[in-house]
């Protein structure tokens, strides 16, 4: 199976957390990725795609990778939890496979 076919299959996910199917939450993640590059200057963003249940990011870090991961997850989770239906529900995994 090609990489493109695998990505299409992953994007059809119908179980597990699918928060990123919600346009507002996907936009929040996009905003976070752009802030990390343009405002926080933690990395140079090369490419990214937001899928229903995960995000792929290609970047060149300007700080330690764990700082990048922490900043992205912390900010986007806080913004996502501004939605009363999401408050207190984990958005991200613990990060062991984040980089």
Buried (B, 14 or more C-beta within 10 A) or exposed (E): EEEEEEEEEEBEBEEEBEBBBBEEBBEBBBEBBEBBBEEBEBBEBEEBEBBBBBBEBEBEBBEEEEBBBBBBBEBBBEBBBEBEEBEEEEBBEEEEEBE
